[in-house]
Amino acid sequence: MSDSAFIVGQRWVSNSEAELGLGIIQESSGRRIEVFFPAAAESRFYAADNAPLSRVIYSEGDKVSTREDVSFVISAVQPFNGCYIYQGDTEAGEPISIHEMDLDSRVHFNQPQDRFFAGQVDKNSQFELRAKTLSYQHELVKSPVYGLLGGRVQLLPHQLYIAQQVAQRFAPRVLLADEVGLGKTIEAGLILHKQVLSGQVRRALIVVPDALLHQWLVEMLRRFNLTFTLIDHERHEALQELDEGNPFDSAQFVLCGLNDLLANPQMQMDMLAAQWDMLIVDEAHHLAWSPEQSSEGYQLIETLAAQIPALLLLTATPEQLGIESHFARLRLLDSDKFFDFDDFVKQEAAYQPVSELIEQLDAAETWAQLSAAQQSQLKDYIDELLFQQLSSEDQFTVAKVDAIQQLLDRHGTGRVLYRNTRDVVKGFPNRILHQYELSLPQALVGEEVSHIILPEQHFTEADWLKNDSRVSWLVDFLKAHRDDKILIICAQADTAQQLENYLNINQGIRSAVFHEGLSLVNRDRAAAYFADDEEGAQCLVCSEIGSEGRNFQFSHHLVLFDLPVNPDLLEQRIGRLDRIGQHHDVHIHVPYYAGTAQSVLLHWYHDGMNAFEQVLAAGQRIAGETKQQLQAAMAEPGNNKALDSLIKQTQKVTEQTLAELQSGRHRLLERHSYNESHAEYVVGEVESLSRSLELAGFMDDVFDAFGVDQQPHSSDSIIIEPGTHMQTQFPELPDEGLTATYQRHKALGREDMTFLTWEHPMVLGAIDMVLNSELGNSAFCTLATDEVKAGSLLLEAIFVMRTVSERDLQIQRFISESHIRLVVDERGRQYQTLFEEQDFNKMAGRIPRATAQELIRHARSPVENLLEQAKKAVVDMEKTLKQEALDNMNNELEQEYQRLSALAKVNPNIRPQELDYLKQRQDKLNSGIQSASLSLDAIRVAIVTEPNN
């Protein structure tokens, strides 16, 4: 391991990812190097001054293979331009000379027998830790919920269900459209996290409104341990000045503000030139589109979406802005399927009969309860075999479940669109409206409607704060609720700033302001000041921007200083408090001028739509149909007849609209977005795999093995610090240490603590440290037993199925065993059944290192014989394991291929790429499994002694 300079063509191995095989220096440009790993078809980029790599230089006498699989023993090593030439003779006796670039890349290092014969033996506890780590890693990777248990989130069924359904697909492209407050950001984070851990996503780009940048940055790190780099125009320019290539290639995960991108064409060009695996776009309803023209923002996202395989669009208003707007989102997901707006409208109308059929089938207890027409419909809609089962009375109950699922799969739109509502997801607080009738200031009598809705537009700053009765009401309200956190939302930034300044300076009320004129840092400071329980602000005054994206569910008092005319904005305002995590009823306080346009607007919302006390799913549609009546009533606020007509018409339209939402595609979508029984299964699997106590015990052993100190902190929490004897940097452990918990409930209440799960980078890093190092792969012990003659040698050997393939194939999922454990004697007799793993561990005794090294020198020949016996014994086991893996893989993928093929014939939302991917994946898995082999991972030699009586 001598040469340390990085020269193109040299062979190096990754210290943290040894499974990648031998790497080749592909490019070395000063501070950065690129290493290509041919065996895994992957590249890695490292900083040259701290790359976790080791130089691989073979010596005379070593046996190596070429990339053409020609083996030879090295007889000479010659330096050549910073690399090496290896010479020797092949097995056929022919001379051979190759450059190190031509070496076979599929190699593994740190052979346990080599360490054993060199006297490098580990403690029994370390050998046992290695075996346990293999089991834990295998169980984790095999689980269908791998990637879902590491988030600092509540285990909410609807979120986990969507994440599991979407993340298991190839390059998913979906619209996440849950109602406000149901956790779309968490769903997107779960999907991304699962796909990152499975290797399907290596680079991700998130584009959000500028106001939400820091919130996404913090959420991804705090909840999912995903470190995003925020690239704005300033950072982009700074990276350009370094002249080290495309600035967007400088980070694995990148976060950008949409407005910043639109204002900087060079940023757009560089972003489009970079390679991405997944794009996430929040608040996607702001991307304006019509058949005639589209906005600049829409065009940018459309271009990105066309070249990035996976796409997640987030919006709480998929159709409230109109079916045209809804179609625009779907065009981004799949422009080949959603290319004609008129056809889409017709397709939407065709879902209602299917929805009604599902309802009738679900309600039926026997086949006979369905009408002849319904039975005929079912015959047209489902497979013939399933229809036969359904029409058989003794199979009806079971077949009905499959039939409903098939109807949803084949005729629903849920594959590209997921939308959960509060009707499905329970546990939300009540909304309580409080109305405060105020007198109209004399100066506003006779004013136009716009100045009544926003009175501050009529006055100067000083005059409106003195004369507006809402201001004096607000001061009294805040003083009466000194112990409560109050969120105040008004339409305009100037209003928010002037009002907060008046409350703070003139009234001595602890307050903060949040509006679009502030920098992102100052917005975050304002939000943090408001969130602080002890020294924080009593109230936060927001402009309309405060009603999108930000979450303030620690407060349960909302003051609507004015009312928006857009119902969606009203819902988004209330949604800042009324969301998952809110533990109190939400109190909505509305001051208004009696007998004015303000009171008409209030009655329209409350009496016409009931928009304050329940979520309004299609307020924009209702507003569109009652717009003229509303304007007339607001223009004549004293005309009770006009107001009554408005309320009656609004109630009628609301009732009709909500009835439509409960039928047709919406009902299909609701069913497809949430399958309660499967969702509960996913939650159960996550809880079963979490096993916090086992994880704590495992990490105790790892900390002990690597010299990490830990001590109790408080209930369910510990302090972890670098130990004085720690020889290597422990993953994700800062020099100052950290406070951590293994308990989800504790982590949700204490965000300052690290939440350790089996998927946390520290734990995954610890698993890699154990398995990619030599730790525990060579041990020597005594074995006190009378089952074998005293003085005999036994070999406990652990074999692991090694596969060198693309990470996203996840070959380990199909292999039934994490490792093969054998206990053999010199004649090849096997004892692993007699001495099971736990029993062997209990009986194993310690041999002092000096004694062990002396014994090893005299035991090389018998131990080599033991190794040969063990290797012979696993030959048939390897064939059996590989065949089982092939059968498991082919059965699973063939079933999925057949299912998707059948769906593709009737459901246009199945993309051809998904079917192609499945076939390609099956071919690669076949090749990968067939080339896999059982490799010796660890050995423990035991000298049998007589048991103590």
N, C-alpha and C positions, 0 to 999 in steps of 0.2 A: 504494500500500500504506500509506495514511496511518492511517485509524482503527484503533485497536487494542482498543477496548472491545468486548466480546462482547454483541451485541444480537440478540434473536430476529428471524429473517428475513434476517440478513446472509448473504452468500455468502463461504465460505472454501474453501481447498484444502489437503489434507494434504500436508505436505512429504515424508513417508515413504511415502505410499500415493496417489500422484497418479492411479493407475489408477481410483480410486474416483470421479473426476470432481468436479464442484462440490458442495460440502456446504452445508447450511443450518443455522444455529444454531437448534436445536430448543428448548433450555432453557439458561438461564444462571442458576445459583443460587450466587453468591458464588465459592466455591473450585472448583466443578466445572461443566463445560459438556457438553452433549450435542449432537453434530453428526450430522445425518442426511444420508446420501449417496443421493439418489433413484436415480441410475443403477445403483448396485450393490445397492440395497435393504438397506443396512447402516447401523447406527449406531455411533458411536464416542464414548467418554467420555474427557475429558481434564481434567487439573488446569489451572485457568485461568491460573496463573502460569507454566507452561512448556509450553503446548500447542504441538505441532509443526505449526502452521497458518499460512497466509499469507492475508491479506485480499485478495479479488479485487474490484478497482474498475476498470471499463472507462473508456476515454477517448473523446472525440469523434473520429470517423473509424474507430473499431473496428467490425468487422462481427460481429454476434451473432445468436443464434437464440432463439426462445421455446420453452417446453416443448411448444407445438403445432407446432413446426418451421417457424415463420414467421421468415424472415431479414430483417434490416434493418441499415442503417448508422447508428450513433449520431450524432445532430446536437446533442444537449444532455444534460447530466447534472445532475440536481437532487437535493440532499440532502433526506431526509425521515425524521425520527424516528430518526436514526442509521443509516438505510439510504439507498439511492439509487433514483431514478426515471430510467429511460433513455427518451429520446424520439428519434424519427427517422421515416423513411418506408420502407414496405415496397417490395419489388421491383415491386409493382403501382402504386406511387405513393401509397398510402394512408397517412395519418399514423398513428403508433402510439406509445403510451406505456405502459410496463410497470414494475411493481415488480421489483426484482432477484430476488425470490423466484420470479418466473415465467420466469427464464432457463432455457434448456436445460442440464441437468446433465451431458450427455455431451460434455464438452470436454477438450482437452489443451493443455498450456502449453509454454512455452520452445521455440518453433519454431526449428529450426536455421538456416533462411534469415534469420530476423530477427536472430539473433546474428551471422551472417556479414556481413550488410550493415552492421551496427553496428561491424564491425571486431573483434568478440569471437571470435577464433579460438584453438583449443587446439593443443597439441602433437600431432604425428603419433602418438606413443605413446599419448596419451589417446584419440584416435579409434580406434586399434587395440584398446585396452582395452575400449572400449564394444562393439565388434563381437564380441570374444571373450566378453564378459559375456553378451550376448544368446544366443550359442551355448550357453554353459554352463548358463544358466538354463533354456533350452528343453529341453536334453537331460535336465536334472534332473527337470523337471515331467512330461515325457513318459514317464519310466521307470515301470514297474509296481512297482518297489521303492522309489519315492520315499517317504521317511518312515522307512525301515528302516535306513539306513546311518549315522545320526547318533548312535546310542546308544553309550555307553562300555560295550560288552558284547562278549563273545566271539561270533563268528559261528557259533552252534550251530544246526544244521539244524532240529531239532525246534521250537525257539523261533521262528525266522524263518518256518517253514512255517505255524505256527498264526497268528502275527501277520499274515502276508500274506493268509491265507485269511479271517480275521475282519475285518481292517481295511478290506478292499475292499467290504464290505457297507454297505448303508444301515442306520444305527442298529443295530449288532450287539447281540444279546442272547444271551450265552453263559455257560456255566459252565466255568471253567478249573480242571481237577481233576488236574493232573499229580501224580505221587507226590512226596513230600517231597524237596526238594533239586534238583528239575528246573527251577526258575526260573519259577514262576507270576507273581511280581512283575515280572520282566523282560518276560514275555509281555504282561502288562497294560500296562506302560509303553510297549512297542513299539506296541501297538495304539492307545493314546491318542496317542502322538507322531505316528504316521502320520495319524490322523484330524484332529489339530490342524493339521498342515502342509497337509493337503488342504482345510482349511476346513470340514470336516464337524462338528467339535467346536470350539465357541468357549468354552463354559463347562463345567467338569467338577467333580464332587464326589466325594471319596473318603471313605468311612466305614470305620474300622478299630477293632479293640480299642485301648483307650487306651495299652496298653504298646507298641504298634507305631507310634505317631504320628510320633515323631522319625525312626524308621527309614525310613518312607515319605517323609517330608519330605526327608530327605537323599538317598535313592535317586532320587527323581524329579528332583531338581536335579543331583546328581552324574552320574547316568547319562544323563539325557535333557534336561537344561537346561530343565526345566519347573519354574517357580517357584510353589509352592503356598503359600497363606496358611493358617496354622493358626488356626482359630477355636475357642477353648474358651469356657467360660462367662465367664471374666474379660475376654477380648478382646471377646466379644459385648456384655457390659455396657458396656465402654468405648466401643464404637462406637455403642451406643444413646444414650449420654450426649451424643455429638456431634450427634445428631438430624439425620443426613444421609440418612435413608431406611433401608431394610432392610440390616442389617449384612452379610448374605450377598451383597449386591450390590456390596460394596466391593472384591471381588477376582474375577479371572477363574477361577482355580483354587483350590478350597477343600478343606481337609483337616480332618476332625472325628473325635473319639473317640466310639464308640457309647455307652459308659456316661455320658459327659458329656452327650450329647444326651438320653438317657433321664431324666436327673436334672433337666433344664431344659425344661419345656414351652414356654416362650417361644422358645427356640432352635429347637425342632421346628417351631413355627408359622412362624417367619421363614424357616427352610430350605425348608419346603414352599411358601412364597409366592414364593420366588425361581425363576428360570427356569434350567434346566440342560439340557445336551445329552447328558451321559454321567454315569452313576453307577458307581463301582467299590466293591465291598464285599469286604474281606478276611476270612478265617476265617469264611466264611459258615455253616459247620456249627454254629456256636454259636447260630444263630437257631432256637430250638426251635419246632416245630409238630407238631400231630396233628390228625386230622379233628375232634376234639372241641374243641380250644382251641389258641391260639398265644400265644407270649410277647410281651411288650411290644416287644422288639427286633425280632421278626419283623414285627409289625404296622406299625412305623415304616418298615422297609425295604420292606414290601409297598406302603405308601402312596406312598413315593418312587418305587418301581419302576413304579407305574401311571402316573405323570405324566412320567417322564424317558424320552426315546426310546431311548437306548443304555444297556445294563446289562452289566457284567462282574462275575460272582460268582467268588470264589477260594476253593477248599477242596482240601485234600489227601485228604479222606475223603468222597468223594461217596456211597458206599454202605455204608461200614463201620459207620455208625451205624444202618443198617437201611434197607430200601427206602422206608419211610415218610418218613424224614429226606431221602432222595434226592428223593422226589416233592415234598417241601416246597421244595427249591431250585428245581426246575423250574417249580413254580407261580409263583415270582417272575418267571421269565423270560417265561412266556406263560400267564397264567391261563385264557385261552380254550381253549388246547389241553390243558393239564394241569389239568382241573377235577374229574375223578373218579378217586379213588385205585384203585378196583376195576378200572376200565377200563385204567388204567395198568399194573397188575399183569398183566393178560391180554396187553396189548401187549408187555410185556417178554418174556413167555414165547414170543411168536411170532417172536422174532428168531433163535432157534437154528437152524431149518431154513434160513434165508437164509445164516447164517454157515457152516453145513456145505456148502451149495451153492457158496459162494465158494471154500471150501477145495478142494472137488473140482474146480471149474473151473480154479483156479490150478494144481493138480497135473497136469491133463490136458495132453498135448502135441498131441493131435488131437481133432477132434469125435467120432470113433468111440470114443474111450476113455471117453466119458461114457455112462452107462446111459440106456435109453429114458425112465426116470422122471425122471432129471436133465435130459434134453433137454426133456421136457414141462414141467418146472418153469421152466426158462429161458424157454420160450415165453410163459409166464404173467407172468413178472417183468420182461422187458425189451421195448424197442421192436421192432416187427415188422421194420423195416429192419435193425437191428442183429442181430436173431436170424437173418435170412437171411445176413448176412455171417459170423456165427459158425458157422453150419451148413455154410458153404462151406469145404472143406479148405484151399484156397489162401489164404483170408482169415482163417483161424481165429486164427493167432498174434497178428495185429494187433487183430482184433475182440475177442479175449479181454480185453485191457487195458481197452478201452472198456466191455465188459460188466461187468467187476468194478467199475469206477468207477460205472456206472449202478446196480448193485445196492446199492452203498454209499450213493449219493445218495438213492435212492428208499426204501430200507428200513432205513437205519441211523439212529442218533440223534446222529451226530457234528455235525450242524448246530447243535445247541444245547449239546452237551457235547464237550469235548476232554480227553482223558486220555492222557498218555504215561507209560510205565513204563520201568523200567531194563532190561527185556528188549529194548526197542526202542532206547533211548538208551544207547550204550556209553560206556566210559571211566571208570567209577566205581571207586573204590578197593575193596580187600577190607575186610571187617569181621573183626576178630579178638577173640574173647572171652577174657578172663583172669579166672579164678575164684579167690577167696581165701577159703578155709575158716577160719572163726574160731570160738573157743569162746564159748558162751552165758554172759553174766554170771550169776552165782549169783542175783542179785536178780530175774532174769527167769524163773527155772525155775518152770514151772507157770502162767505168766501167760497171759491170753487172747490169741487170735490177733492182734487189732489192736495190742496192745502189743509183740508180737514183730515185726510188720511195721514199726512205727514205735516203736522202743524209747524214744525221748526222751519219749514221752507218759507213760511210767511214772515217770520220775525227775524231780527238780527240775533246774533248769539246771546247777547246780554238780555234782550227782551224776552226771548222764548223761555229761557231758564227761569225767569222771574214770573212770567205770566201763564205759562202752560201748567194747568192744574195737575197734569200727570206727573210733573217733576215733584211738586210738593207732596203728592200722594206717595210717590216712590220713596222719598226721604222718610216719611212717617212709617211706611211699610218696612223699610230696612231697619229702622230703630226698634220696631216691634218684633223683629226676627233676628236679633243680634247674634244668636247662637247657631243660626242656620247659614248654609252656603247657598247663595242666590245667583242663578244665572239669568242675566238680562240680555235680551236680544232685540235689536232694532234694525231698521232697514239699511241705514247709511253709515258710512265710516265717520263722517263729520259729526253726526248725531251722537254716535258712541263716544267719540273722543271728548266732545264738549260736555256730555252728561257725566262721564267718569271724572273729568277734571273738576266739575262742580261738586260732585259727591265727595271727592277726596279733599279738595282745598277748602271749599265753603262749608261743608257739613262734617268734616273729620271722619268720614266713613272709610274704612280700609277697603280699597277697590283696585281693580286692574282693568285694563282695556285690551281688546283683541280685535284688530281690523286689518284689512288688506294693505294698508299703508305702512304697517310695521314690517321690519325684517323678520325672517324666519326665526332667528335667534330670539328676538324680542317677543315674538308671539309665544314661543316655547317658555320663555321666562314668565310671561303673564299667566299662562296656563299652569305652570308649576307653582307660582305664587298663590293662585286661586286654590290649588289642590292641597297646599300645606295646611294641616289641621291646627297646628299650634300658633304659628306666626303669620299665617297666610291671610289673603284678602277675604273679606266677607262676601263680596260680590265681584263678578266678572261681567263687564259690559261689552257685548259683542256686536259687531255689524253682521250683516246677512252671512258673511263668510263663516261666522261661528256656527251656522246651522248645517255645515257640510263637513263630514269627516271627523271632526273632533268629538271626543267622548268625555262627558262630565257626569257619569252616573253616580259619582260620590255625592252629588247634589240631588235634592228631590224637590226643589222649588224653582220654577221657571216663570219669569216675568216677560210677557210679550208686550214690550213698550209700544209697539204698533202691530198691525196685522197685515201680512202680505196678501195681495189679491190672488196670488198663485197658490192653490191648495197644496201642491207638492212642497213648496217652501215651508208652509205651515207644518206639514208632517215631518220634514227634516229638522225643523227647529225643535219640535217636541221629542224627536228621536235622539237628540243629544243626551237626554236624561232617561227616556223610556227605552231601555235596551237591556240585553242580558248583563247581569251584574248589578242591576238596580234592586235594592233590598227594601225599598219603601214605596208607598204610593206616590205617584208623581202629581204634584200640585201645580196647576197652570193658572197663573194670575194675569187677568186681562183688564187693565183700566181703559175706559172708553167714554167718549162724550155722549151723553144721552140725547136722543132725537136727532142724530146726525148720521152721515155716511158711515162713520165708525160703528155705530150701533147696528146699522143695516148689515154691514160686513160680518159683525159678530153673530147676529141672528142667522144669517145665511149659512155660516159655518156650523153653528151649534144646533139650531132648530131644523135647518134644511138637510145637513149632511151628517150631523153628529161627529164632526171631524175632530173635536177636542178630546172626547172620551173614548174613541175607538180609532184604530188605524184605518185610514181611508185609502183603499187600494187603487182607486181610479179617479181621484179628485179632479185631475186635469180634464178628463172626458166630461165629467159632470159640469165643470166650469164652462167648458166650451158650449154645452147645450143650454146653459142658463145665463150666458153672458149678457144678452140684451136686457133681460128682466132685471139682472143685478144692476146694470148701469142706470136703468130707469129708476129703480128704487133708491139708489144712492143719490141720484140727482134731485129726488123729491123725498127726503127722509121723513117728512111729516105725513106722507100719503100712506096711511095704514092699508088701504086697499091694494096698492102696488106691492107693499111689503108682504101682505098675506099671499098674494098671487105668486110672488117670488118663492116664498117658503114652500107652498104647496107644489109648485112645479119642481123645485129642487128635490123635495122628498120623493116625488114620483120618479124623477130621473135617477136618483140615487138607488131607489129600490130596484128599478129595471136593470141598472148597471151592475149592481151587486149580484142580482140573479144570473146575469150573463156570465159573470166571473165564476160562479159556482157550477157552470155547465161547460160543455164543449172542451176546448183545449185546456182551459184553466184547471178543470177537474182532473184531466189526464196528467197535466203537469204536476199538480199537487201530489197525485199518487206516485208518479215516477220519481219525484224529488225526495220522497221520504217513505221508505218501507220500514215500518216500526219493528217488525220481528227481526229483520236483518240488521237494522241499526242497533238494536239491543245486543245482537250477537257480536257486532264489531266492538261495542263498548265492553262487553264481557271478555273478549279476546285481549283488548288493551289492558284491562284490569288484571287479567290472568298473567299476562306477560310482564307486567310492571314489577311485581314482587320486590318491593322496596327493602324489606328486611334481608332478603338474599343478596341484593345488590350491595347493601351496606356491609355485609359479611365479606363479600368478594372484594370490595374496595379496601376493607381493612387489611386483607392479605396482600393486595397489590401495594398499598402504601408501605406496609412492613417490608416487602421485598425490595422496594426502590428507595427506601430511606426517607419517606415523607412523614412528617409529624402531623398528628391530629389530636384534638382535645375537645371535650364537650363545651358547647356554647350555652345552649338553653334547651328547653324541651324540643325534641325532634330536630336538633340542629347541631352542627359541629364546626370547629375552626380547623382548616387545613393549611399547613405552612411547609415551605421547603425545610427539610431536615439538615442538620449539620453534616450528615454522612451521605447525603444525596449526591450521587456521582453524575447523573445526567439530568437535563432539564425535563421536568415532568409536564406532560401536555396540559395546556390551559391553566397552569398554576402560576399566578404572578409572584414576583419576588416577595411582595408584602403579604401573600396568603389570601385566603378568602373564607367567608362564612357560607356554609352550604346546608341543605336539607335534602333528604330522600323522600319526604312526604309531600304529596301534591297539595293537600289542604294548607300546609304551612307555606309552601311556595306561592300559592295564590294570595295569601295574606301578607307575605313579606317579600316584596319584589327586590329588596336589597340583598337577598340571599340567593346563591346559586342553587338551581334546582337540578340535582343529579338524578338522571334516569339512565337506562341502558343505552339510550341514544345520545346522551350528552357528549360533546366533543372530548371532554376529559375522560369519560368512561370508554368511549370508542378508541381514543388514543392509548389508554391503558391496556386495552385488549390487544391492540396492535403492538405495543411495546413488549408484551409478554410473548406473543406468537411470532413476531419478526425478529426477536432477539434469541440469544442462546439460553436465556433463563430457564432452568428446570429441564433442559433436554438431555441431561446426563446426570445420573445419580447412582450411588452405591450404598447398599444397606445390608443389615442382617434381617433374617426372617425366622422368628422363633415359632417352630411348628414341629409336630411329630408326624405329619402327613408325608414328609419327604425325608430321606436319610440326611442326617446332620453332615455338614461338610460339602453337600452338593451345591452347585450353582444353578440359579434360576434367572431367566431373563424376562423382565416385564417390558414389552415393547409396544409402543403406540405408533400406529400407522395412520396417516391422513391422506385422503384423496386429494391430490394436487391437480389443479386445473389452471392453465395459463390461457386466459381468454378475456374478451371484453367484459368489463365489470358489470355492465347493465344486463348481461345475459343471466347473471345470478344462478350459475350452474349448481351451487350448493343447495339451492331450494329443492332440487330433485333427488339429492343423495340422502338416503335414509339415515345414515349414521354419521355423527361428527368425527368419530375416529374408531379404528379397530384396535382393540387391546388384546394382546396375546401374552400368556405366561408359559414359557417352554423350558424344558431341560435339555441336556446335551444330546439326548436320543430323539428329540423332536416331540416328546409327549407334551400335551397341553394341559395346563392347570388353571386357566382363567375361570372356569366354572367352579372349581374347588376353592380358589382364592379370588373371590370377587373384589372389586376395586376398593370398597370401603374397608373390608376385612384386611386386605393386603396393607392398606395404609395404617391401620391400627397396629398390625404386627411388625411393621418395618421399624428397625432400630437404627440408631445413628452409628456411623463408623468415623472416628476422628480422621481428619483430612490426611495427616501424615501416614497413618496406618493404611488408609484407602489407597494412597498413591503407591505404597510399597506392594500391596496386594495386587494392584492392577498390573504392575510390571511383570508379575509372575503368572498372570491369568490371561494374557493376550490371546493365546491359542484357543483355550476353551471358550472364551467369550466370542471370538470370531466364529467358532463353531455354532454357538448359540444363535448368533445373528443370522448365519446361513439357514439354520433350522426355522427361524421365525420368518425369514423372507420366503422360504419354500411354502410355508403354511398359508401365506396370504395370497398366493397366486390365484387359487380358486375363489377366494373371498373377493378379490378385486373384480374378477369376471362377473360374479353374482351381483355385486354392488353396482357395477356399470350397467348391467342389463336391467336391474330394477330402476335405475335412474332414467335409462332410455325409455322404458315402459311408462314410468310416471310422467315424463315430459311429453312423450308422443300422445298419450291419452289426454292429458290436460289441454295441450295446444290444438289437437285435432278436434276435440269437442268444441273449443272456443271458435275455431275456424268454421266448423259446420254451422254453429249458431249464428255467427256474423254473416256467413254466406247466405243463409236463409233470410236473415233480416234485411240484407242489402237488396234483395229482390222486391221488398215491399216498403222499406223505410229508406228514403233518400239520404238520411242523416248518417248512414254508414259510409265512411269514406273508403275508396279503393285502396288508399295507402295503408289503412289498417289491416286489410286482408293481405296485402303484399308483405307488410311488416311481419305478420304472423308466420307466413311461409318462410321468409328469410331467417327469422328468429329460430324456427324449427330446424332449418338446415344447419345454422351455426351451432345450435345446441347439440345436435347429433354429432357434429364434428368435434365439438369441445368435449363432450362426454366420452366419446370413443378414444380420444387422445389423452384422457385423464389417467392417472396411475396412482396407486397406493405408494406413498413415500414414508420412509421412517422419520418420525418427528421427534421421538424421545425414547430413551432407554433407561431402565433402572435394573442394575445387576444386584442380585441378592445372594448372600451366603447363608445357607440354611443352618440354624443353630437349634439346639434343644431348648424347648420352652422351660421357663422357670416354674418350678413346682410351688 
